[in-house]
Amino acid sequence: MSDEQKKKYAIVVVGAGAGGLVIAIGGAKAGKRVLLIERGNYGGDCTNYGCIPSKCTIASAHTAHKIIESEAVGVTHSCDRFDAVKALERTRSIVSEIRSHEEPEALREHGVETLTGHASFVDANTLEVKLDDGTTRRVTGNNIILATGSHPRVPEIKGIENVPVMTNETVFDMKSVPRSLILIGGGPIGCELAQAYHRLGAQVSIIHRHRHILNKEDKCAQEVIEKIFTKEGVTLYTGHQPVSVTKNGEMIQLVISDKENGETKVIESTHLLVSSGRIPNLSSLNLDAAGVKFTDRGIIVDEYGRTSTPRIWAVGDVAGRAIFTHLAENEARTVLTSILLPGIFKKKLDRKQALPRVTFTDPEVASLGLTDEEAIEKYGDKKIATYFLSMENVDRAITTGRTEGFVKIVTKRWSSKILGAVIVAPRAGEMLMEISVAMYSGMSLRKLASIIHPYPTYSLAIRKAADMWLSQTILPFLKSMIGK
């Protein structure tokens, strides 16, 4: 076999994140010759900078908070301070352990070849890879999959180029918890990190341009999390936007403006963290050379995940849909099926399935499908019924002292077809899957009322909400009929 032939692959994957790993490992297991190209840390954003380190840090923060709040469940303690240095060390250690199963040596055991470097298109079939040692390699693939992910967007603020700024890609490098922290952005990532670092000892302020944090979530969920953050001591500047920032000795000074009245104020902290959106990683790919169409939001793909150029595919963040690891993995499995079985079982991306999402604050916020407002706008008020159950009515929540949340399920009024749900509870992410499976399988809410739920669990709240179809919709209707 010539050197040129050795550079040809059945599948070339660019990006070793969640989606890229699924396709690379799956393709190799199917007997295909696979090359995986990654320019940075293998494992992608989720392993190195996102899901894994944030959830490790959140776990440590949760334990610290439980110690502080132990008197609420009848346990007194004499600890008045703690040191979280080892908690941050634990986070980095777990990231290294998980990443070790996704690095080149581990991937070779699966039959995946790797190249570490920057890939860019030469033409529709050829990629040039600039390796770390300065040399280049050219490779060709029968199918090329782009799974390059996204990177944090740093907002344009006057003076920000002269100030040390952290993002989710650098914040976990801190060796100790900062004395104070300003966090720009009150979305899911911002809220998770704000609460975690505050519980570990930092004084935290959130600057958010919308009037409520978690602005894409249900209003009831926003209210619960804002109340908890305020109670715990996180300072919220909602409806504010940053104007300028400077460094004065050890302190960072940020000028913010109220979006309604234009009033400005200066806030200070030792550290600044931005969490204000993400940008797909497109710039270095030279997509024009391959004829791949794209916009600022990402690469344009069809219903199968194919780009505008045959046999070039895109999955995950770079494909411009919602930025979730579980979505990237789902898209990758679909594309892999189409590549391996093109004439038998070419598979479309499932864009009709409601996409579950979880914000891992404490309590968690989990949701999918339509909100009640969206459902009413789509179907009309008379055709929609929404069932709301406070966790104050759930025995497990009462026993654990965690009654601040709720379950809210949106349905078609008479059929009780589930259109959406939001859950705020300590294990809301796990609870949501019962609703997700019901929606996927076409099971109505009323049928969930017939399923035996173990007592006492948080998930019993879902059965109690399902009972409301009978008590709040059907029985009042029957009574009105009898009354006539």
GULO-817156 format. One record per residue: residue in three letters; z, x, y of N, C-alpha, C in turn. Coordinates in pm, whole numbers, plus 50000, padded with zeros to 5 digits. Atoms other than C-alpha are relative to their C-alpha. Layout:
N
alaZXYZXYZXY/...
***
This chain:
484
met500005008549880500005000050000500005008850124/ser500114992049879498985014050337501124996750098/asp498975002549898501295017350637499744987050074/glu500355012249929499394989250806500414987749921/gln499635011450084499924965950511501514998249997/lys498545000750007503624974150505500584993150123/lys499505006149878503934960450856499704985150008/lys500335014250001502694926050761501094992249925/tyr498925008050059505244898950686499554985549990/ala500265014350011505104863250568500704992550114/ile499215006349894507804854250822500615010950087/val499334991349903508854872551136500864991250090/val499075007749918511924859051315500495008950114/val499504992649883512834870151667501294993250046/gly498715005549961516534864551731500894997449879/ala499115001150116519444867951487501224991650031/gly498935009549978521504838751607500024989649889/ala499825010350103522314806751422498684995549939/gly501285004750051518744793951395499215010849931/gly500774989250059517124827451326500535004249865/leu499414996150128519554836051047499694989949891/val500335010350099518934802850872498595002149945/ile501404998450043515174808850862499815013349927/ala500184987050062515384845950777500595000349859/ile499354999750131517854842350491499364990049905/gly500655010150084516274810150364498635004349953/gly501324995450038512804825150369500065011049896/ala499854989150096513954856450184500424994749863/lys499585005950127515704835449918498854993049930/ala501175006650059512414817249867498945010049955/gly500914989850048510754850349786499005005150102/lys500924995549896508984855950119500455013450057/arg499674987649932508794889550290500334996650144/val499485004549871510874884550602500475011950083/leu499504990249904511484905950909500784992550107/leu499175005849895514294897251150500195010550110/ile499914990949885514194913151497501114995150093/glu498895003649909517304913551717500205011450099/arg499874989749897517764931852047501455003650030/gly498594997549969521574929352065500874999149877/asn499105001850113524484919951843499474989349906/tyr500415009950099523494902451523501074989149992/gly499105011550000524994867851488499814991150121/gly500335008249884523834856151829501194996650087/asp498985003749902525824839752103501224993949934/cys498885007350060527954817751878501015009649938/thr499084990650066529414846351673500645009550099/asn499534989249915529744871851950500654995650130/tyr499555003649866530334853252275500394985350017/gly499825014449983530704816152208501014993749906/cys499165008150087532044794651928501165007749938/ile498984992850074533934821051731501085005850091/pro498924994649916535764840552005500744989350080/ser499315010249922536494809452209500984992149915/lys499095007750085537984790551916501185008449951/cys498884991150031540074820951819501005000150115/thr499144999649882541424822952173500714986750019/ile499415013349988542004785352181501134998149899/ala498965001350102543994787351856501275007250042/ser498824992749951546304813752003500654992650116/ala499485007549885546654793752323500734987449955/his499375012250052547494762552124501395003149947/thr498694996150054550304780751943500985003050112/ala499134997049887551704793952271500474987250068/his499665012649934551604759152420500994992049916/lys499095007550087553344743852118501425005650010/ile498684994149983556184768652162500634995150129/ile499485004249869556564759952529500394985249999/glu499795014549999556364722352460500814995149880/ser499335003950124558484722652144501134989950020/glu498915009549976561334703252307499524985649995/ala500545013650005559004673152320500094994049861/val499865004950137559314670751941501375003849942/gly498634998250042563004679151931500405013849955/val499684986250039562934716851882500235008250127/thr499704991749885564674738952137499785014749965/his500234985750023563974776252182500525007850120/ser499474991649893565184805352389498945009150060/cys501084991549950561804821652451499544995050137/asp500465004249867560914821352820498745007350043/arg501264993449970557884844652813499425005649870/phe500644994150117555374858852567498875009150045/asp501064990349974552754886352547498824996449912/ala501175004550075549244875952445498995011149975/val500934988950022547684910652418499474999949858/lys500425000050140547614908652039499134987849967/ala500865011750020546044874052061498555003550033/leu501364995949963543034889052240499455010249901/glu500414990750104542954917151984499574992449874/arg500345008350117542924890851709498624993950016/thr501325005949975539924873951869498895010049972/arg501044989850021537904906251875499905004049853/ser500004996350142538934914351517499274989749916/ile500665010550077537764880751385498504999850028/val501434999249966534464883651572499345011249920/ser500554988750075533894917751410499874996749852/glu500045003450143534714904151065498864990449969/ile501065009750024532364874551091498635006350022/arg501274993649971529604895551247499595009649887/ser500334990550107529834920350957499194993549889/his500775007250102528344893350732498604996250049/glu501285003749942525364889450966499215012250051/glu500644987849953524474925651042498985005349899/pro501104995450085521514945250896500385003449857/glu499614996250136523384959450597500224987749912/ala499765012250076524554924850489498724992249979/leu501255007450011521134909550556499075006149896/arg500824993550102519434935350335500364995149859/glu499595005250130521464921850044499364986549970/his500715012850015519724888550104498495001949991/gly501434997350005516334905550106499314999350134/val500565000949865515854904150484499905014050059/glu500184987549927514374934450660500334997650147/thr499615001649859515574940751015499435011250086/leu500314990349897514504958351332500874996750121/thr499185002249883516854962951625499265005350123/gly500764996149881514954963051953499464987850072/his500585010749919513084942652214498594996849952/ala501315004350050510124922652082499224992950110/ser500895007049908507154911252288498644998649933/phe501295002750062503784896652195498925009550053/val501244993149966500634917652188498854990149996/asp500915011350012498604888152069500694989449915/ala499375011250069499204855951877500555003549862/asn499554996250133499774874351549500845012849999/thr499404986649997501304907251663501125001050101/leu498874997049913504634917651808500205015050010/glu499624986149981505524951051956501505000650022/val498554999049993509144961251909500395013750055/lys499494987549944510734987452134501385002649943/leu498764997050070513465003351927500985007450090/asp498964993749919516725017652055499755014850025/asp500264985749984515485053252006498805002950090/gly501114998349909512595047352245498634998849937/thr501285001650069509885044351980499624985449991/thr500475013850014507805013151919499424997949861/arg500615004150126506674994451610499194987450025/arg500775012349994503964968351575500044993149866/val499915007750123504364940851319499194987150017/thr500715012749999502364910151226500664990549903/gly499405010050088503474877751067499104988049983/asn500745012450023501804848050904500634988550079/asn499265009549917504494827551077501005007750083/ile499064993449910506474839051379500914989250059/ile499035009849951509654820451473500795006250113/leu499274995549881511194824451818501344992950005/ala498645005449998514964819751813500875009150087/thr499384990049914515974841452106501204995050080/gly498795005149937518684818352241499934999050151/ser499895001349854519874817452601501075009550051/his498984991549939522054836452845500644992750118/pro499305007149892524574826253113499245000750131/arg500585000349865523284815753452501105003550100/val499064996249893525084833253737499524993550129/pro500455007449881524974810754045499755009250119/glu500294992449879523554823254373501074996950105/ile498915001249904526624828354590499985012350089/lys500014988749907526714850054899501085010249963/gly499064989250029528304883554811500325002049854/ile499604999350141528474877754436499565013149935/glu500494987450059526484909454366500985011550024/asn499034989449969529394929754509501364997549938/val498725004050059532114913354301499895000549848/pro500045000250146532984918753933500084985649948/val500105013850050531944886653758499965000249848/met500035001550146532664876853400499224987549962/thr500615011650064530634853253183500594998949860/asn499505001050138531244841352828499615012249917/glu500424988150074529464873552720500895012150027/thr499134988749968532094896052879501484996450005/val498605003949981535304875852914500875004049882/phe499204996850118536414883352558500225015049983/asp499744985650000536334920652633501325003350068/met498734997449930539514916952840501075004149900/lys498954995050089542394936552687501334992950024/ser498785007549972545054914852849499644987550079/val500235012549927545374880353001500125002750149/pro499944997449856544584881353374501154992650067/arg498925006749926547284872853625499514986650056/ser500575012349946544974847253784498495000149974/leu501415001350037541484834153717499384988150072/ile500835010849946538934814053913498844997949904/leu501085003350091536464796353691499034990550068/ile501025008349936533234783053841499254992549891/gly500665008450099531964753953631501004992749914/gly499055008150076533904725153477499354992549887/gly500615005850119531624717953182500815003549877/pro499254997650124532634721752815500545014349988/ile499544986250016532774759952806501065003450104/gly499054997249895534534762153139501354993849975/cys498735006950024537164736553046500755006149882/glu499354993850116537844752352707500705013050040/leu499444987049964538374787052854501094998750106/ala498995001949896540324774453155501344996349939/gln498755004350061542904756752943500595010949912/ala499514989650090543124785052690500675011350076/tyr499414988749927543724812952942501214995750082/his498815004849930546124791553141501194999449904/arg498905000950098548184785252827500475013749955/leu499614986350036548184822552758500635007550116/gly499234994049893549704829653097499305001850133/ala500724998349873546994830253366500174987850090/gln500085011049905547054809453682498514997150019/val501435003050008543714791453658499604989050100/ser500605010149912541584772753913498564997549954/ile501375003750035538384753853827499294994850124/ile500855005049892535634749354085498844992749934/his501065007950065533254721353987499314991350105/arg500745006949894530504706354201499994984849984/his499915014550022530824671754042501434995250028/arg498695005549966533694648454124500954999749882/his499154999650118534974650353768499545011249908/ile500364990250101535104678153512499434992749879/leu500685006150115533164672153191499164988150047/asn500695010949932530824651653409498984992749913/lys500945006650089528464643653119500694991349896/glu499245007750098531234627152919500424986450057/asp499505013249964532644591952924501115001350107/lys499044999549890534744584353234501444999949950/cys498645000650056537784576253022500425013749947/ala499724986650050537554610452859500285009550115/gln499784991649883537264627353198501424998150054/glu498695003249944540414609953317501135006049916/val498954994650088542454620453013500115015150017/ile499964985449992541474657253034500475004550138/glu499554996349866541944658753412501514998250014/lys498565002649993545414643653377500785010849926/ile499324989750079546374668753108499935013550071/phe500154987249930544984698453301500965000750119/thr499115000449883546894688053613501455001349957/lys498634999350051550084683153413500355014149956/glu499734986550050549764717553256499975010550110/gly499994990649888549164734153593498685006350034/val501324995349963545424740553602499604993350132/thr500395005649869544224736053962498534996149997/leu501375005150003541104714653994499464998150142/tyr500735002249876538714717054288498684993249964/thr501215007550033536254689954189499314995550128/gly500755003649881533494679954426499895011450098/his500094988249914533484715454563498935009549946/gln500974990050041530894742754557500325013350068/pro499724986949942531234780254613499025003350112/val500824996349885529944793754946499785015050004/ser500104985449996530714830954944501195005949926/val498934993350073532834856254760500075014650043/thr499794986149963534324889954851501135005849917/lys498934992850070536574916154695500875006650105/asn499064994449904539694925354891501155006449922/gly499014993150082541714951754709499924995249856/glu499975005050136542794937554373499554985449991/met500245014350000542004902054479498544996650031/ile501315005849972538764882554472500234987550085/gln499855011549911538444857654757498724991749999/leu501145009050010536174827754709500124989050104/val500065011049903535214804254990499294988349934/ile500615011950059534534769054865499904989050104/ser500265010849903533224738255044500064986649931/asp499985013750050533994701554987498634993750026/lys501375005149989530634685054920499934987350085/glu500025012549923531664652755098500165002550149/asn499734998449857533074664855428499705013950054/gly500374986749955531994701255439501155009250031/glu498844991549971535544714255482500045011749902/thr499944988050084536034749555352501445004649984/lys498714993750023538994767755205499795012649920/val500094987350071539664801955058501034999949887/ile499094998650113541154806754712499885014149945/glu499974986250047542144839554551500365000849852/ser499594996950137542454854154203499665014549970/thr500314986350042542364887154022498685000949926/his501225000150081539394876753808499164987750031/leu500955010849977536274855153842499124998349876/leu500805003250118534534838053551499054988750036/val500975010549972531314818053586499544993549869/ser500485007950114530304790553345499214988350057/ser500775010049925527554771953526498604998149943/gly501285002650063524794766553275499415012349933/arg500644989350075522464787453062498494999750022/ile501434998349979518904800353083499375005149871/pro500634995350125516554803852782499465014150013/asn500464986150001515664839652687498505000649974/leu501465000550008511934839952761499325012350061/ser500714990849911511144867253013499405012149931/ser500494987650061510684896952780499054997749884/leu500825002850118508604879352513498505001450024/asn501434999449966505244881252697499254988649930/leu500555011850068504434845952579498554997350036/asp501395002349959501194844552776499025007249909/ala500904992450087499694871052550499734992949868/ala500155007450125500214847752254499504985950024/gly500465013549970499074816352435501064989449980/val498895009350020502514800352400500404993850133/lys499675007049876503214773852666501514998350012/phe498575001249975506634772052827500254995550142/thr499555003349866508554759853130501315007450026/asp498714993849970511744771153301501084995449903/arg498995005550091513644749453052499855005249858/gly500184994550134512174766452746498594998749949/ile501315000550062509264768652507499684985749960/ile500435013550035507284736652455499634999649852/val500295001550143507244725552091499634985649970/asp500375013550041505794695651907501074994349907/glu499025006950082507534671951667500385007649874/tyr499684991750116507494698651396500695013150039/gly499444987349954508854727051610498955010550024/arg501104990549977505424743151654499745001450150/thr500394997749862504444758951983498524996550017/ser501415002749972501024755652145499065009249923/thr500804990650078499834784651928500314998249852/pro499775002150144499344778851552500845011249938/arg499154991150078501954794951327501025007850083/ile498864995149921504314803251614500914988050025/trp499025010849994507454781951610501145004150092/ala498834996949917510554779351829501144990449964/val498835008250033514074767051750501175004050088/gly498774997149928517434764951923499874999550151/asp499915000549854518264771452288498675002750068/val501254996049936514884787452363498964988949997/ala500955011150010513114755152265500304988850099/gly499805009049887514624736852560500754987249975/arg499195012050021516744710152393501465003250029/ala498584997849975520524706852403500455013249937/ile499594986650043522284740352366501234998949911/phe498945000850099524324736452048499615008049877/thr500244992450121524654759051746499554990949887/his500335009050111524524729451507498604994250014/leu501375004749982521274717351663499015011049963/ala500884988850034519704751951630499875001449849/glu500034999050146520664753151262499204988749939/asn500725011550052519314718251201498505001650021/glu501434997849973515994726451368499455011149911/ala500464988850083515784759051174499754995549856/arg500205005150137516204741350838498724991949991/thr501215008249998513464717150935498745008650005/val501154991149987511034744351043499795008149872/leu500124992350124511784764950732499364991849890/thr500605008950100510904735250513498504998850022/ser501425001249970507574731250690499235012849969/ile500654987250028506794768250652499875002449850/leu500014997350144507694770350285499184989949921/leu500715010650074506104737150182499014992950093/pro500875005749898503294731450433499134988449952/gly500885010650049501084709950211500724989349921/ile499245009250083503864691850029500994991850081/phe498885006749935506734684150259500205005250141/lys499864996149861506004692850617500934990250069/lys498905008249954509014680050803500084999650151/lys499865001749856509454665951153501445002750043/leu498674998749943512384674751375500604986150018/asp499335013049990514924646551371500524998150142/arg499615001949860514984636851737500584986150026/lys499415013349984516194601251675501474999749964/gln498604999750041519484610951516500895003250120/ala499064997549891522384609051759500635013849982/leu499514986250006523514644351842501495000550032/pro498554999049973527284649451803500325012450081/arg499564988649921529044672052049501534999650012/val498544999049993532624684352073500385010350105/thr499394990549908534504700352360501405002849948/phe498774996450070537424719552212501155002950097/thr498775000149922539984713152480501094994449910/asp498915006250076543364700252368500544988550084/pro500715004450120542924671852294498495002450010/glu501454998450005539314675352182499324987550055/val500855011149957536564653852331498745000449914/ala501155000450090533964643452074499204987350027/ser500815011749967531034620352138498615001249940/leu501405000550041527584609652027499424986550039/gly500685012649970525004583152104500174995550143/leu499975005949867525074559552400501414997450049/thr498765004849940527934553552640499874984950018/asp500075014549979528824517352713499084996850118/glu500875002549885527074519853052498535001549962/glu501394997950043523894533752892499534988849909/ala500365010850092523944507052621499744987050075/ile500185012249921524344478752873498705000750080/glu501244998549925521514492653084498784998149911/lys501135000850092519264494352778499854986249938/tyr500075012550077520144461752602500504987750076/gly499435011349929521944440052857501454997849962/asp498565001550018525624431952896500364990549886/lys499635010050100525634401452666499745004549856/lys500324995450135524254420852371500855011849954/ile499204988150030526824448852381501484996449992/ala498545001250012530444450152265500575014049984/thr499344987050006532694480252322501454998049957/tyr498655001150055535924485252130500785012650033/phe499184988949952538664507052277501384999149937/leu498674999450060541804517752094500735012450049/ser499194988849956544464539352254500705006349881/met499274993250106546064565652033501474996350001/glu498635005249998549354549752139500224989749891/asn499915010050107548564524251867499755005949861/val500264993250127548064550151593501275007349958/asp498704994650042551164559351392500015015149988/arg500024985550012550054595051320500115006550137/ala499924994649864549574601351690501404998850056/ile498635002049953553024587051761500935010349938/thr499114990550068554704609351500499815014250049/thr500274986449952553044640751639500175001350150/gly499854999649855553634631252001498705002150073/arg501334997949941549894631352072499304986650022/thr500505013649978549204596652208499104998950123/glu500745000449874547154606552514498534996349985/gly501425002250021543744600152356499624985749966/phe500515013350034541634571052239498775001149912/val501285001650069538734559152026499254988950071/lys500835009949932535884540752197498664999449928/ile501225001550078532974526751996499134989250064/val500965009049936529884510252147499074994349893/thr500805006550104528004484651935499114989050056/lys500665012949978525494456551929501054989249971/arg498895009450007527714426251978500134992849866/trp499865008650118526914404451677499805007649869/ser500224992550123525584428851420501025011249981/ser499074988749994528174455451513499325013249964/lys500714987350016525474482051481500555010050099/ile499384990049915526994513951618498945007250084/leu500944993549907525204527751924500545013150055/gly499424987849947527644554552031501514999649988/ala498544999350010531234566352034500505012150077/val499304988649943533674588952213501434999549948/ile498654998950052536944601152067500725011350073/val499154989749941539704620052246501275000549918/ala498874998650092542304632952001500085014549955/pro499884986150044543624665451851498945004249899/arg501034996850100541034663951567498784991150018/ala501095009349970538364643651740498685004449936/gly501254995150058535534665951611499854995849855/glu500065004350140536404658851249499914984749989/met500035014650003537004621951321498604994550031/leu501305004949957533604618351485499004998949885/met500994999850106531754625951162499944987049921/glu500055013150065532744592451011499044990750075/ile500905008149918530954575551299498575005249987/ser501334994150009528034599751277499314996249869/val500575003850130527494593150905499654985249996/ala500275014449996527744555650963498734997250079/met501205002249919525114557051237498755004949927/tyr501164994350070522804579251030499564991249884/ser500315008050119523024556650725499764985350032/gly500205013949962522764524250922501184991049970/met498815008050030526284512950835500584994250129/ser499455006649882527694487851083501485002950014/leu498584997649976531124490751240500874991049913/arg499175009250077532394460351056500205004849856/lys499854994950137531774477550723501035011249993/leu498984989649999533984506550828501404994049988/ala498705006550010536844481550849500394997749854/ser499735002550142536524476250471500295012749922/ile499744987350069536824513250384501485003350010/ile498574996650001540334523550281500205013650066/his499694987749928541564549450529501435004249964/pro498644995650038544574570650421500984998750117/tyr498955001949899547804563550606501065010949982/pro500425001449861548974578650833499105011750040/thr500924989749952545964597850964499474995950137/tyr500645003149873544254600451300498784991049979/ser501225007650024541114585651142500274985249980/leu499685014250009542954552951091499684992850130/ala500385005949871542164547451458498604994149993/ile501365005250012538534542251360500014986649927/arg499925012950070539424515051112500594989350090/lys499415009749908541624498351372498984995550105/ala501055003849905538724499351620498984990949932/ala500955008450074536454484651351500554985949981/asp499385013350013538934456051302499764991450123/met500145007449875538334446451664498714991850005/trp501225008250004534834433551583500364985649961/leu499575013350044536514404751402500944993750102/ser498965005849915539504400251634499544997450143/gln500395001449860537754404451970498644993550021/thr501355005549982534204392151904499794987349917/ile500325011350088533914368851604501014988650013/leu499005010749994537214349951613500004992650133/pro500095007649873537044341951987498774991150006/phe501225008250002533484329351934500224987549915/leu499765011550088534554307151643500974990250065/lys499045008949933537484293751842499324991850109/ser500715007149894535184284952128499104989149941/met500845009950066532864266851886500824988249952/ile499155010750049535694247351730500534991650115/gly499505007149883537014238752072499024989950054/lys501035009249954533694222552154499904987949909/
***
